Amino acid sequence: MTLHPGPCEPWPVDLCCELPDDLDPAIIQRWQMVATQVLFALSGRRWGPSCPITVRPCRRSCLDGPGLPITVRWGSAGPWVPYIGSDGLWRNASICGCGSDCSCGQLCEVRLAGPVHDIASVTVDGQELVPEAYRVDSPALLVRTDGECWPSCQNMAAPCGEPGTFCVTYRTGLPLDAAAIAAVSELTCQLVLACLPPGTKGCGTCRLPGNVTRVIRQGVQVDMADPTTIFAEGRTGLPLVDLWLQTVNPDRLHSPARVYSPDVRPPRVTMWP
């Protein structure tokens, strides 16, 4: 599975530039998608929605399983692990996956690679569940709410939709806000204006940085920022775009941070065919 799948559709725009009245909408849509892909990458690949992905989750079992640390059993209490708390005292912690430190009872959940933008479908044993049968707790916990529980195992050799399988199709990414829409709108405008043929309405008004760093005319010298430096810093030279990028990705990260644990099994994703 791609760690950070990109968008399949362009982000919404509210264009505030003058374009030719007879401009083909397909041209705007093409550069809208380019602007979306550029800002998705420059903002740290955290904004959505992404392309839909289908995963085969693994639920943490409430019983002993392979790879569990030292366990102690009293009757049918289940596995426990000794640990030292923040106060320096030894305690026994339950590693039952159906338990939760926020719940008084059992909580059946699976962890997805998130953040989850929305859920397209959840199928168990070939049957699609109604949306009321589950919910998503931030940032990526899929919780069963209809009184049933997620399967603790499944037939990985069978394709999704067959009996004995458990599949989740969803999209990742943070929801777009007004600032993100303003940024992609400005970049879309300037990309379209940069490609207009000479003599058409709006041609020559593109504000994307060019390859000129100094202009001398009639005794007046104007030094401009080096566009190669602007692009190397992950910026575009456009005020709304760069203001949004500085706000959401000030450290210019290439991807969101991830935490890996040997105790949490990641969901399986079929890549081919």
Secondary structure, DSSP 8 states (H G I E B T S, - for coil): --SS---SS-------S---TT--HHHHHHHHHHHHHHHHHHTTS-BS----EEEB-----SS--TT--S---STT---EEEEE-TTS-EEEEE--TT--TT-SS---EEE-SS-EEEEEEEEETTEE--GGGEEEETTTEEEE-SS----S---TTS-TTSTT-EEEEEEESB---HHHHHHHHHHHHHHHHHTS-TTSTTTT---S--S--EEEETTEEEE---HHHHHHTT--S-HHHHHHHHHH-TT--SS------TTS---B-----
